């Protein structure tokens, strides 16, 4: 059974760690289950075309966006120190394009 705490910080044993990947050209969609909260702490994108931008959406709202106007072969990582929360029933969408896959990192815990 999970250890009770003051509500501040979940114990590592209470977390389901996520690495969500949208492969090249796909968009990943995940619906947060009832009674859970998904927190995204970082994402990694690679953009090879100046016409493209990557987006992370909560339902239909853009909560993070990345665009780059210089070609690069290096991935770009953004960290969200306080996390971006998605609540039960929210749809998390991670966009990717044909040039590079995109990954989001975070955890899911009880609400």
N, CA, C and O atoms as CSV, one atom per row, in Angstrom:
chain,resi,resn,atom,element,x,y,z
A,1,UNK,N,N,0.846,-1.178,0.000
A,1,UNK,CA,C,0.000,0.000,0.000
A,1,UNK,C,C,0.890,1.239,0.000
A,1,UNK,O,O,1.942,1.265,0.639
A,2,UNK,N,N,0.451,2.260,-0.725
A,2,UNK,CA,C,1.227,3.492,-0.829
A,2,UNK,C,C,1.286,4.200,0.517
A,2,UNK,O,O,0.316,4.216,1.275
A,3,UNK,N,N,2.422,4.771,0.791
A,3,UNK,CA,C,2.637,5.508,2.030
A,3,UNK,C,C,1.865,6.828,1.993
A,3,UNK,O,O,1.894,7.534,0.986
A,4,UNK,N,N,1.187,7.157,3.070
A,4,UNK,CA,C,0.472,8.438,3.159
A,4,UNK,C,C,1.474,9.546,3.459
A,4,UNK,O,O,2.443,9.333,4.189
A,5,UNK,N,N,1.245,10.701,2.909
A,5,UNK,CA,C,2.132,11.842,3.123
A,5,UNK,C,C,1.288,13.100,3.213
A,5,UNK,O,O,0.060,13.031,3.160
A,6,UNK,N,N,1.924,14.223,3.346
A,6,UNK,CA,C,1.207,15.487,3.550
A,6,UNK,C,C,0.601,16.068,2.274
A,6,UNK,O,O,0.097,17.191,2.305
A,7,UNK,N,N,0.631,15.355,1.170
A,7,UNK,CA,C,0.071,15.839,-0.089
A,7,UNK,C,C,1.050,16.639,-0.913
A,7,UNK,O,O,0.750,17.011,-2.047
A,8,UNK,N,N,2.214,16.910,-0.362
A,8,UNK,CA,C,3.214,17.692,-1.074
A,8,UNK,C,C,3.795,16.935,-2.245
A,8,UNK,O,O,3.711,17.359,-3.397
A,9,UNK,N,N,4.368,15.836,-1.927
A,9,UNK,CA,C,5.159,15.161,-2.946
A,9,UNK,C,C,4.903,13.662,-2.900
A,9,UNK,O,O,5.011,13.047,-1.839
A,10,UNK,N,N,4.569,13.075,-4.028
A,10,UNK,CA,C,4.348,11.632,-4.020
A,10,UNK,C,C,5.659,10.881,-3.824
A,10,UNK,O,O,6.726,11.349,-4.219
A,11,UNK,N,N,5.559,9.736,-3.222
A,11,UNK,CA,C,6.714,8.852,-3.066
A,11,UNK,C,C,7.006,8.202,-4.417
A,11,UNK,O,O,6.080,7.993,-5.200
A,12,UNK,N,N,8.263,7.878,-4.713
A,12,UNK,CA,C,8.581,7.233,-5.993
A,12,UNK,C,C,7.755,5.977,-6.256
A,12,UNK,O,O,7.410,5.694,-7.403
A,13,UNK,N,N,7.441,5.234,-5.220
A,13,UNK,CA,C,6.666,4.004,-5.415
A,13,UNK,C,C,5.226,4.276,-5.830
A,13,UNK,O,O,4.531,3.369,-6.286
A,14,UNK,N,N,4.771,5.521,-5.676
A,14,UNK,CA,C,3.405,5.885,-6.032
A,14,UNK,C,C,3.292,6.361,-7.480
A,14,UNK,O,O,2.187,6.631,-7.951
A,15,UNK,N,N,4.388,6.466,-8.177
A,15,UNK,CA,C,4.394,7.064,-9.508
A,15,UNK,C,C,4.448,6.019,-10.606
A,15,UNK,O,O,5.048,4.955,-10.453
A,16,UNK,N,N,3.822,6.340,-11.690
A,16,UNK,CA,C,3.971,5.590,-12.936
A,16,UNK,C,C,4.732,6.523,-13.871
A,16,UNK,O,O,4.175,7.517,-14.337
A,17,UNK,N,N,5.975,6.220,-14.146
A,17,UNK,CA,C,6.833,7.102,-14.944
A,17,UNK,C,C,6.488,6.937,-16.425
A,17,UNK,O,O,6.287,5.825,-16.913
A,18,UNK,N,N,6.426,8.064,-17.123
A,18,UNK,CA,C,6.053,8.071,-18.524
A,18,UNK,C,C,7.180,8.550,-19.416
A,18,UNK,O,O,7.877,9.515,-19.102
A,19,UNK,N,N,7.343,7.873,-20.508
A,19,UNK,CA,C,8.117,8.354,-21.660
A,19,UNK,C,C,7.174,8.132,-22.818
A,19,UNK,O,O,7.045,7.016,-23.322
A,20,UNK,N,N,6.515,9.193,-23.238
A,20,UNK,CA,C,5.516,9.117,-24.297
A,20,UNK,C,C,6.150,9.595,-25.588
A,20,UNK,O,O,6.692,10.699,-25.641
A,21,UNK,N,N,6.091,8.793,-26.613
A,21,UNK,CA,C,6.746,9.142,-27.864
A,21,UNK,C,C,5.796,9.217,-29.028
A,21,UNK,O,O,4.973,8.324,-29.233
A,22,UNK,N,N,5.910,10.282,-29.789
A,22,UNK,CA,C,5.205,10.406,-31.059
A,22,UNK,C,C,6.264,10.147,-32.129
A,22,UNK,O,O,7.193,10.933,-32.311
A,23,UNK,N,N,6.101,9.048,-32.818
A,23,UNK,CA,C,7.090,8.702,-33.836
A,23,UNK,C,C,6.988,9.652,-35.015
A,23,UNK,O,O,6.044,10.436,-35.111
A,24,UNK,N,N,7.948,9.581,-35.899
A,24,UNK,CA,C,8.037,10.529,-36.998
A,24,UNK,C,C,6.753,10.541,-37.833
A,24,UNK,O,O,6.359,9.534,-38.420
A,25,UNK,N,N,6.124,11.705,-37.864
A,25,UNK,CA,C,4.926,11.902,-38.661
A,25,UNK,C,C,3.632,11.585,-37.949
A,25,UNK,O,O,2.560,11.768,-38.526
A,26,UNK,N,N,3.691,11.114,-36.711
A,26,UNK,CA,C,2.487,10.763,-35.963
A,26,UNK,C,C,2.219,11.775,-34.863
A,26,UNK,O,O,3.102,12.536,-34.467
A,27,UNK,N,N,1.005,11.769,-34.384
A,27,UNK,CA,C,0.632,12.538,-33.205
A,27,UNK,C,C,0.164,11.528,-32.161
A,27,UNK,O,O,-0.648,10.655,-32.468
A,28,UNK,N,N,0.657,11.636,-30.958
A,28,UNK,CA,C,0.266,10.753,-29.875
A,28,UNK,C,C,-0.855,11.403,-29.085
A,28,UNK,O,O,-0.781,12.589,-28.763
A,29,UNK,N,N,-1.886,10.643,-28.771
A,29,UNK,CA,C,-2.969,11.130,-27.929
A,29,UNK,C,C,-3.155,10.149,-26.785
A,29,UNK,O,O,-3.200,8.937,-26.991
A,30,UNK,N,N,-3.262,10.690,-25.570
A,30,UNK,CA,C,-3.437,9.884,-24.365
A,30,UNK,C,C,-4.481,10.562,-23.500
A,30,UNK,O,O,-4.389,11.762,-23.237
A,31,UNK,N,N,-5.474,9.805,-23.055
A,31,UNK,CA,C,-6.490,10.342,-22.156
A,31,UNK,C,C,-6.163,9.908,-20.734
A,31,UNK,O,O,-5.992,8.720,-20.463
A,32,UNK,N,N,-6.080,10.869,-19.839
A,32,UNK,CA,C,-5.741,10.591,-18.440
A,32,UNK,C,C,-6.900,9.831,-17.798
A,32,UNK,O,O,-8.044,10.283,-17.849
A,33,UNK,N,N,-6.606,8.673,-17.193
A,33,UNK,CA,C,-7.674,7.876,-16.587
A,33,UNK,C,C,-8.304,8.562,-15.368
A,33,UNK,O,O,-7.724,9.469,-14.771
A,34,UNK,N,N,-9.492,8.105,-15.026
A,34,UNK,CA,C,-10.195,8.618,-13.843
A,34,UNK,C,C,-9.331,8.421,-12.607
A,34,UNK,O,O,-8.692,7.382,-12.441
A,35,UNK,N,N,-9.318,9.426,-11.744
A,35,UNK,CA,C,-8.583,9.336,-10.490
A,35,UNK,C,C,-7.085,9.551,-10.610
A,35,UNK,O,O,-6.357,9.325,-9.643
A,36,UNK,N,N,-6.606,9.979,-11.767
A,36,UNK,CA,C,-5.167,10.167,-11.992
A,36,UNK,C,C,-4.861,11.592,-12.421
A,36,UNK,O,O,-5.739,12.325,-12.877
A,37,UNK,N,N,-3.600,11.966,-12.266
A,37,UNK,CA,C,-3.051,13.223,-12.764
A,37,UNK,C,C,-1.776,12.875,-13.517
A,37,UNK,O,O,-0.928,12.151,-12.996
A,38,UNK,N,N,-1.631,13.382,-14.738
A,38,UNK,CA,C,-0.413,13.209,-15.527
A,38,UNK,C,C,0.348,14.522,-15.460
A,38,UNK,O,O,-0.214,15.579,-15.745
A,39,UNK,N,N,1.624,14.466,-15.086
A,39,UNK,CA,C,2.460,15.663,-15.007
A,39,UNK,C,C,3.623,15.488,-15.978
A,39,UNK,O,O,4.398,14.538,-15.863
A,40,UNK,N,N,3.742,16.401,-16.927
A,40,UNK,CA,C,4.837,16.372,-17.901
A,40,UNK,C,C,5.911,17.344,-17.425
A,40,UNK,O,O,5.642,18.525,-17.205
A,41,UNK,N,N,7.139,16.828,-17.269
A,41,UNK,CA,C,8.259,17.633,-16.779
A,41,UNK,C,C,9.218,18.106,-17.866
A,41,UNK,O,O,9.947,19.078,-17.673
A,42,UNK,N,N,9.218,17.417,-19.012
A,42,UNK,CA,C,10.161,17.784,-20.071
A,42,UNK,C,C,9.693,17.175,-21.386
A,42,UNK,O,O,8.907,16.228,-21.408
A,43,UNK,N,N,10.193,17.738,-22.479
A,43,UNK,CA,C,10.012,17.088,-23.767
A,43,UNK,C,C,11.247,17.306,-24.614
A,43,UNK,O,O,12.012,18.245,-24.392
A,44,UNK,N,N,11.433,16.435,-25.581
A,44,UNK,CA,C,12.571,16.512,-26.485
A,44,UNK,C,C,12.031,16.485,-27.905
A,44,UNK,O,O,11.260,15.601,-28.278
A,45,UNK,N,N,12.448,17.470,-28.686
A,45,UNK,CA,C,12.002,17.568,-30.070
A,45,UNK,C,C,13.211,17.758,-30.970
A,45,UNK,O,O,14.278,18.186,-30.529
A,46,UNK,N,N,13.023,17.435,-32.218
A,46,UNK,CA,C,14.028,17.709,-33.233
A,46,UNK,C,C,13.339,18.324,-34.423
A,46,UNK,O,O,12.379,17.752,-34.938
A,47,UNK,N,N,13.793,19.460,-34.872
A,47,UNK,CA,C,13.142,20.151,-35.987
A,47,UNK,C,C,14.159,20.363,-37.096
A,47,UNK,O,O,15.197,20.992,-36.894
A,48,UNK,N,N,13.850,19.836,-38.250
A,48,UNK,CA,C,14.762,19.933,-39.386
A,48,UNK,C,C,14.243,20.878,-40.459
A,48,UNK,O,O,14.941,21.125,-41.443
A,49,UNK,N,N,13.047,21.409,-40.300
A,49,UNK,CA,C,12.433,22.235,-41.320
A,49,UNK,C,C,11.902,23.500,-40.670
A,49,UNK,O,O,11.143,23.425,-39.703
A,50,UNK,N,N,12.284,24.644,-41.179
A,50,UNK,CA,C,11.902,25.904,-40.544
A,50,UNK,C,C,10.397,26.162,-40.608
A,50,UNK,O,O,9.904,27.057,-39.921
A,51,UNK,N,N,9.661,25.405,-41.410
A,51,UNK,CA,C,8.218,25.603,-41.516
A,51,UNK,C,C,7.438,24.850,-40.442
A,51,UNK,O,O,6.220,25.003,-40.347
A,52,UNK,N,N,8.109,24.051,-39.641
A,52,UNK,CA,C,7.414,23.218,-38.676
A,52,UNK,C,C,7.569,23.730,-37.252
A,52,UNK,O,O,8.590,24.319,-36.899
A,53,UNK,N,N,6.563,23.504,-36.456
A,53,UNK,CA,C,6.616,23.757,-35.034
A,53,UNK,C,C,5.947,22.587,-34.344
A,53,UNK,O,O,5.024,21.986,-34.893
A,54,UNK,N,N,6.396,22.264,-33.163
A,54,UNK,CA,C,5.811,21.167,-32.401
A,54,UNK,C,C,4.918,21.739,-31.325
A,54,UNK,O,O,5.185,22.819,-30.798
A,55,UNK,N,N,3.852,21.017,-30.994
A,55,UNK,CA,C,2.927,21.484,-29.974
A,55,UNK,C,C,2.578,20.349,-29.015
A,55,UNK,O,O,2.524,19.177,-29.388
A,56,UNK,N,N,2.343,20.746,-27.761
A,56,UNK,CA,C,1.784,19.854,-26.765
A,56,UNK,C,C,0.445,20.482,-26.399
A,56,UNK,O,O,0.371,21.673,-26.099
A,57,UNK,N,N,-0.617,19.672,-26.425
A,57,UNK,CA,C,-1.953,20.197,-26.175
A,57,UNK,C,C,-2.634,19.499,-25.006
A,57,UNK,O,O,-2.461,18.300,-24.786
A,58,UNK,N,N,-3.414,20.280,-24.263
A,58,UNK,CA,C,-4.355,19.754,-23.263
A,58,UNK,C,C,-5.724,19.954,-23.885
A,58,UNK,O,O,-6.190,21.083,-24.039
A,59,UNK,N,N,-6.366,18.847,-24.241
A,59,UNK,CA,C,-7.613,18.885,-24.998
A,59,UNK,C,C,-7.332,19.640,-26.296
A,59,UNK,O,O,-6.620,19.103,-27.144
A,60,UNK,N,N,-7.842,20.837,-26.498
A,60,UNK,CA,C,-7.532,21.594,-27.721
A,60,UNK,C,C,-6.654,22.806,-27.448
A,60,UNK,O,O,-6.350,23.568,-28.365
A,61,UNK,N,N,-6.240,22.995,-26.189
A,61,UNK,CA,C,-5.436,24.153,-25.793
A,61,UNK,C,C,-3.945,23.838,-25.903
A,61,UNK,O,O,-3.481,22.820,-25.389
A,62,UNK,N,N,-3.200,24.711,-26.573
A,62,UNK,CA,C,-1.753,24.551,-26.660
A,62,UNK,C,C,-1.152,24.944,-25.309
A,62,UNK,O,O,-1.356,26.063,-24.839
A,63,UNK,N,N,-0.412,24.024,-24.686
A,63,UNK,CA,C,0.216,24.311,-23.393
A,63,UNK,C,C,1.731,24.451,-23.523
A,63,UNK,O,O,2.383,24.957,-22.610
A,64,UNK,N,N,2.290,24.013,-24.634
A,64,UNK,CA,C,3.717,24.205,-24.918
A,64,UNK,C,C,3.898,24.140,-26.423
A,64,UNK,O,O,3.213,23.393,-27.121
A,65,UNK,N,N,4.832,24.938,-26.905
A,65,UNK,CA,C,5.079,24.983,-28.337
A,65,UNK,C,C,6.567,25.201,-28.566
A,65,UNK,O,O,7.227,25.925,-27.821
A,66,UNK,N,N,7.070,24.575,-29.590
A,66,UNK,CA,C,8.492,24.707,-29.912
A,66,UNK,C,C,8.615,24.915,-31.404
A,66,UNK,O,O,8.105,24.119,-32.193
A,67,UNK,N,N,9.288,25.978,-31.793
A,67,UNK,CA,C,9.606,26.177,-33.205
A,67,UNK,C,C,11.037,26.660,-33.292
A,67,UNK,O,O,11.586,27.240,-32.355
A,68,UNK,N,N,11.615,26.407,-34.431
A,68,UNK,CA,C,13.025,26.731,-34.610
A,68,UNK,C,C,13.220,27.154,-36.049
A,68,UNK,O,O,12.668,26.537,-36.960
A,69,UNK,N,N,13.987,28.182,-36.262
A,69,UNK,CA,C,14.132,28.722,-37.606
A,69,UNK,C,C,15.509,28.500,-38.199
A,69,UNK,O,O,15.883,29.155,-39.171
A,70,UNK,N,N,16.258,27.588,-37.626
A,70,UNK,CA,C,17.548,27.203,-38.195
A,70,UNK,C,C,17.609,25.692,-38.204
A,70,UNK,O,O,17.234,25.043,-37.227
A,71,UNK,N,N,18.076,25.137,-39.292
A,71,UNK,CA,C,18.190,23.680,-39.380
A,71,UNK,C,C,19.231,23.183,-38.393
A,71,UNK,O,O,20.296,23.779,-38.230
A,72,UNK,N,N,18.907,22.099,-37.751
A,72,UNK,CA,C,19.842,21.485,-36.819
A,72,UNK,C,C,19.598,19.988,-36.797
A,72,UNK,O,O,18.483,19.528,-37.041
A,73,UNK,N,N,20.616,19.251,-36.514
A,73,UNK,CA,C,20.444,17.806,-36.383
A,73,UNK,C,C,20.441,17.401,-34.912
A,73,UNK,O,O,20.328,16.220,-34.584
A,74,UNK,N,N,20.567,18.390,-34.031
A,74,UNK,CA,C,20.591,18.119,-32.592
A,74,UNK,C,C,19.183,18.210,-32.011
A,74,UNK,O,O,18.426,19.109,-32.376
A,75,UNK,N,N,18.825,17.303,-31.124
A,75,UNK,CA,C,17.518,17.417,-30.469
A,75,UNK,C,C,17.493,18.624,-29.535
A,75,UNK,O,O,18.529,19.072,-29.044
A,76,UNK,N,N,16.306,19.130,-29.306
A,76,UNK,CA,C,16.107,20.262,-28.417
A,76,UNK,C,C,15.275,19.771,-27.243
A,76,UNK,O,O,14.232,19.147,-27.437
A,77,UNK,N,N,15.731,20.047,-26.022
A,77,UNK,CA,C,15.013,19.638,-24.823
A,77,UNK,C,C,14.515,20.867,-24.086
A,77,UNK,O,O,15.246,21.841,-23.905
A,78,UNK,N,N,13.264,20.807,-23.664
A,78,UNK,CA,C,12.692,21.852,-22.816
A,78,UNK,C,C,12.266,21.197,-21.513
A,78,UNK,O,O,11.673,20.119,-21.511
A,79,UNK,N,N,12.572,21.855,-20.411
A,79,UNK,CA,C,12.220,21.348,-19.088
A,79,UNK,C,C,11.172,22.275,-18.492
A,79,UNK,O,O,11.270,23.498,-18.602
A,80,UNK,N,N,10.176,21.681,-17.864
A,80,UNK,CA,C,9.117,22.433,-17.189
A,80,UNK,C,C,9.272,22.168,-15.702
A,80,UNK,O,O,8.732,21.181,-15.203
A,81,UNK,N,N,9.995,23.022,-14.972
A,81,UNK,CA,C,10.341,22.764,-13.569
A,81,UNK,C,C,9.147,22.464,-12.664
A,81,UNK,O,O,9.258,21.625,-11.770
A,82,UNK,N,N,8.027,23.118,-12.869
A,82,UNK,CA,C,6.860,22.859,-12.026
A,82,UNK,C,C,5.927,21.835,-12.653
A,82,UNK,O,O,4.953,21.417,-12.027
A,83,UNK,N,N,6.214,21.431,-13.874
A,83,UNK,CA,C,5.403,20.441,-14.570
A,83,UNK,C,C,4.166,21.049,-15.211
A,83,UNK,O,O,3.699,22.114,-14.809
A,84,UNK,N,N,3.651,20.362,-16.204
A,84,UNK,CA,C,2.384,20.725,-16.847
A,84,UNK,C,C,1.416,19.612,-16.498
A,84,UNK,O,O,1.638,18.456,-16.861
A,85,UNK,N,N,0.339,19.950,-15.794
A,85,UNK,CA,C,-0.593,18.942,-15.287
A,85,UNK,C,C,-1.753,18.709,-16.248
A,85,UNK,O,O,-2.299,19.635,-16.848
A,86,UNK,N,N,-2.102,17.445,-16.365
A,86,UNK,CA,C,-3.267,16.996,-17.121
A,86,UNK,C,C,-4.104,16.174,-16.149
A,86,UNK,O,O,-3.593,15.247,-15.520
A,87,UNK,N,N,-5.379,16.506,-16.022
A,87,UNK,CA,C,-6.227,15.882,-15.020
A,87,UNK,C,C,-7.107,14.807,-15.635
A,87,UNK,O,O,-7.209,14.698,-16.857
A,88,UNK,N,N,-7.740,14.016,-14.785
A,88,UNK,CA,C,-8.600,12.922,-15.240
A,88,UNK,C,C,-9.555,13.399,-16.325
A,88,UNK,O,O,-10.252,14.400,-16.158
A,89,UNK,N,N,-9.580,12.676,-17.434
A,89,UNK,CA,C,-10.439,13.027,-18.559
A,89,UNK,C,C,-9.798,13.942,-19.574
A,89,UNK,O,O,-10.280,14.038,-20.703
A,90,UNK,N,N,-8.700,14.634,-19.198
A,90,UNK,CA,C,-7.997,15.491,-20.157
A,90,UNK,C,C,-7.319,14.628,-21.216
A,90,UNK,O,O,-6.870,13.514,-20.944
A,91,UNK,N,N,-7.257,15.166,-22.412
A,91,UNK,CA,C,-6.522,14.502,-23.488
A,91,UNK,C,C,-5.193,15.213,-23.672
A,91,UNK,O,O,-5.144,16.422,-23.897
A,92,UNK,N,N,-4.113,14.442,-23.573
A,92,UNK,CA,C,-2.752,14.927,-23.803
A,92,UNK,C,C,-2.414,14.577,-25.243
A,92,UNK,O,O,-2.501,13.413,-25.634
A,93,UNK,N,N,-2.031,15.568,-26.033
A,93,UNK,CA,C,-1.624,15.326,-27.419
A,93,UNK,C,C,-0.217,15.858,-27.609
A,93,UNK,O,O,0.106,16.979,-27.218
A,94,UNK,N,N,0.608,15.026,-28.218
A,94,UNK,CA,C,1.993,15.369,-28.525
A,94,UNK,C,C,2.155,15.258,-30.022
A,94,UNK,O,O,1.956,14.187,-30.595
A,95,UNK,N,N,2.515,16.364,-30.665
A,95,UNK,CA,C,2.665,16.373,-32.123
A,95,UNK,C,C,4.090,16.034,-32.528
A,95,UNK,O,O,5.049,16.368,-31.833
A,96,UNK,N,N,4.206,15.368,-33.664
A,96,UNK,CA,C,5.500,15.086,-34.257
A,96,UNK,C,C,5.358,15.218,-35.768
A,96,UNK,O,O,4.257,15.114,-36.309
A,97,UNK,N,N,6.465,15.445,-36.435
A,97,UNK,CA,C,6.440,15.571,-37.885
A,97,UNK,C,C,7.458,14.625,-38.492
A,97,UNK,O,O,8.231,13.978,-37.785
A,98,UNK,N,N,7.444,14.557,-39.800
A,98,UNK,CA,C,8.239,13.535,-40.485
A,98,UNK,C,C,9.744,13.668,-40.283
A,98,UNK,O,O,10.486,12.722,-40.548
A,99,UNK,N,N,10.204,14.823,-39.821
A,99,UNK,CA,C,11.645,15.013,-39.699
A,99,UNK,C,C,12.241,14.324,-38.471
A,99,UNK,O,O,13.345,13.785,-38.552
A,100,UNK,N,N,11.542,14.328,-37.343
A,100,UNK,CA,C,12.101,13.791,-36.096
A,100,UNK,C,C,10.996,13.313,-35.176
A,100,UNK,O,O,9.895,13.864,-35.208
A,101,UNK,N,N,11.253,12.312,-34.363
A,101,UNK,CA,C,10.280,11.942,-33.330
A,101,UNK,C,C,10.299,12.956,-32.181
A,101,UNK,O,O,11.223,13.760,-32.062
A,102,UNK,N,N,9.280,12.901,-31.356
A,102,UNK,CA,C,9.141,13.785,-30.204
A,102,UNK,C,C,8.837,12.927,-28.986
A,102,UNK,O,O,8.082,11.959,-29.082
A,103,UNK,N,N,9.415,13.270,-27.846
A,103,UNK,CA,C,9.196,12.501,-26.625
A,103,UNK,C,C,8.824,13.445,-25.489
A,103,UNK,O,O,9.368,14.544,-25.379
A,104,UNK,N,N,7.891,13.008,-24.644
A,104,UNK,CA,C,7.529,13.736,-23.431
A,104,UNK,C,C,7.854,12.850,-22.241
A,104,UNK,O,O,7.690,11.632,-22.300
A,105,UNK,N,N,8.315,13.466,-21.161
A,105,UNK,CA,C,8.720,12.741,-19.958
A,105,UNK,C,C,7.960,13.291,-18.760
A,105,UNK,O,O,7.787,14.502,-18.623
A,106,UNK,N,N,7.513,12.398,-17.906
A,106,UNK,CA,C,6.791,12.843,-16.732
A,106,UNK,C,C,6.340,11.662,-15.910
A,106,UNK,O,O,6.937,10.587,-15.966
A,107,UNK,N,N,5.282,11.863,-15.146
A,107,UNK,CA,C,4.764,10.803,-14.295
A,107,UNK,C,C,3.261,10.938,-14.137
A,107,UNK,O,O,2.686,12.009,-14.329
A,108,UNK,N,N,2.645,9.824,-13.784
A,108,UNK,CA,C,1.225,9.804,-13.499
A,108,UNK,C,C,1.067,9.335,-12.050
A,108,UNK,O,O,1.749,8.413,-11.603
A,109,UNK,N,N,0.161,9.984,-11.334
A,109,UNK,CA,C,-0.054,9.636,-9.924
A,109,UNK,C,C,-1.528,9.725,-9.613
A,109,UNK,O,O,-2.315,10.212,-10.425
A,110,UNK,N,N,-1.902,9.256,-8.442
A,110,UNK,CA,C,-3.278,9.363,-7.984
A,110,UNK,C,C,-3.631,10.831,-7.795
A,110,UNK,O,O,-2.794,11.628,-7.371
A,111,UNK,N,N,-4.870,11.184,-8.109
A,111,UNK,CA,C,-5.321,12.574,-7.956
A,111,UNK,C,C,-5.465,12.948,-6.493
A,111,UNK,O,O,-5.835,14.080,-6.179
